């Protein structure tokens, strides 16, 4: 399943450290604080960044991106501050016309989330604040993978 090629990583607490999730939603990492990662920079590094929109997208836009095999990476802002990244990798429309997104979340897993819930009350508290569009990997992104595989000495792995 396609997903955003980034997840929140633990970092040592610093003077500006803060949790991107409200109290009670933090991943369990002893002694670590979360920092807001720059998802657009990560997507650029892998050659997958197309553009960022400082808002949610319409259901029709997401349908078009999914039809083109491009997940939409999004930022959800928490009412208490900070945010959380996840990916929309599909959609469906229920029998009564309710629209749902198929969401991959590095903390909460995969789920079907009603359009209005993702826009205004994700996990009861968050709202979709930014959209990050994914492109075909570029030659630069492929080069990163090749360089990484060449930097590993296979004799140093395993027994």
Buried (B, 14 or more C-beta within 10 A) or exposed (E): EBBBBBBBEEEEEEEEEEBBBBEEBBBEEEEBBBBBBEBBEBBBBBBBBBEBEEEBBEBEBBBEBBEEEBBBBBBBBBEEEBBBBBBBBBBEEEEEEEBBBBBBBBBBEBEEBBBEBBBEBBBEBBBBBBBBBBBEBBEEBEEBEEEEEEEEEEEEEEE
